[in-house]
Amino acid sequence: MDTITNVVTHNKCSGCSACFSSCPKGAITMQMNREGFMEPVIDKQKCINCNLCNKVCPILIDTVSTTQETIPPTYAGWNKDKRIREQSSSGGIFLS
C-alpha cells in the first residue's frame, strides 16, 4: 500500500474521507499518520484508476469564485437575558 500522493499531498489533506467513500473498489483506507491525523492510503493492487477520488476531493475540486449570489444569508443574535447567555454556547438563541 502507498499513500495517495496523486490525490492530495499529505500536508494539505483534511482527512474528510471523501476519497475513501467514493472508491468503488475499496482501494482506499483511512489510516492514522504519525501526527495522529487520518489520511488516505491506497492499495494500488485494487485501484482501477477511475479517478473518482480526485473528483470528490474538496482540496482538488476547482471551486467557482464566490459571488454575491452564492453567499447564503447570515444572521446574528443573542438573548437579552445575561444569565441565559452566560450558560449558553450559542448566545442563548437556541434554548432547550
C-alpha positions in Angstrom: 0.0 0.0 0.0 1.2 3.5 -0.8 0.0 6.9 0.4 -2.2 8.6 -2.2 0.2 11.3 -3.3 -1.6 11.7 -6.6 -4.9 12.7 -4.9 -3.7 15.3 -2.5 -0.4 15.9 -0.7 -0.1 14.8 2.9 0.2 18.3 4.3 -3.0 19.5 2.5 -5.3 16.5 3.2 -8.1 17.5 5.5 -9.0 13.8 6.4 -12.6 14.3 5.2 -12.7 10.7 3.8 -14.4 11.7 0.6 -11.9 9.8 -1.4 -12.4 6.7 0.8 -16.2 6.9 0.4 -16.1 7.3 -3.3 -13.8 4.4 -4.2 -15.9 1.7 -5.9 -13.2 -1.0 -5.3 -12.4 -0.3 -1.7 -8.8 0.6 -2.7 -8.6 3.5 -0.2 -8.4 3.1 3.5 -8.1 5.9 6.1 -5.2 5.3 8.4 -3.7 7.4 11.3 -0.4 9.1 10.4 2.5 9.8 12.7 0.9 13.1 13.8 -2.4 11.4 14.8 -4.4 12.5 11.8 -6.4 10.2 9.5 -5.1 10.2 5.9 -6.0 8.1 2.8 -3.8 5.2 1.9 -4.3 3.4 -1.5 -3.9 -0.2 -2.3 -2.6 0.0 -5.9 -3.5 -3.7 -6.4 -7.2 -2.8 -6.1 -7.1 0.7 -7.7 -8.7 0.8 -11.2 -7.6 4.4 -11.9 -11.2 5.6 -12.2 -10.2 9.0 -10.8 -13.3 9.3 -8.6 -11.0 10.1 -5.6 -9.7 13.2 -7.4 -13.1 14.3 -8.5 -14.6 14.3 -4.9 -11.5 15.8 -3.1 -12.5 19.2 -1.7 -8.9 20.3 -1.9 -8.6 19.5 -5.6 -12.1 20.5 -6.7 -11.9 23.6 -8.8 -14.3 25.9 -7.0 -16.1 28.8 -8.6 -15.2 32.1 -7.2 -17.7 33.3 -4.6 -20.2 35.8 -5.9 -22.9 37.6 -4.1 -25.5 35.1 -5.5 -23.7 32.2 -3.8 -23.3 33.7 -0.4 -26.1 32.5 1.9 -27.8 35.0 4.2 -26.2 35.3 7.6 -28.0 36.1 10.8 -26.7 37.0 14.3 -28.4 37.5 17.6 -28.2 36.9 21.3 -30.6 36.5 24.2 -31.1 39.7 26.2 -31.0 37.8 29.5 -27.4 37.8 30.6 -27.9 34.7 32.8 -29.0 32.7 29.8 -26.2 34.0 27.6 -23.6 33.0 30.2 -24.9 29.4 30.3 -25.1 29.0 26.5 -22.6 28.4 23.8 -25.0 29.9 21.2 -25.5 33.2 22.9 -28.9 32.0 24.2 -30.5 31.8 20.8 -31.2 28.1 21.0 -32.9 27.1 24.2 -33.8 23.6 25.1 
